[in-house]
């Protein structure tokens, strides 16, 4: 029974990743983020969005935090789109929604000097 459960999980995760490895996703993301301004905007915008999501969760308990969460969320996304204006390329997630989940992995790899 366990092997079957893990097998289904593996099939689902393989389907979600489109047959690509984590490194391949990050490499494609990196290739569409070459302009220094775009890379800088993403370097600051991605963690801003992540922090905003954490604040949205905290706002469940501390209601007044939602305004800060919203401001950070909008600011983070504004940075992303400003960066793409310099890149003169549409964001990757316009072509494949899964790229919405690659940005954080790219940022982590970049902070480690691997992207």
Secondary structure, 3 states (H helix, E strand, C coil): CHHHHHHHHHHHHHHHHCCCCHHHHHHHHHHCCCCHHHHHHHHHHHHHHHHHHHHHHHCCCCHHHHHHHHHHHHHHHHHHHHHHHHHCCCCHHHCCHHHHHCHHHHHHHHHCCCC
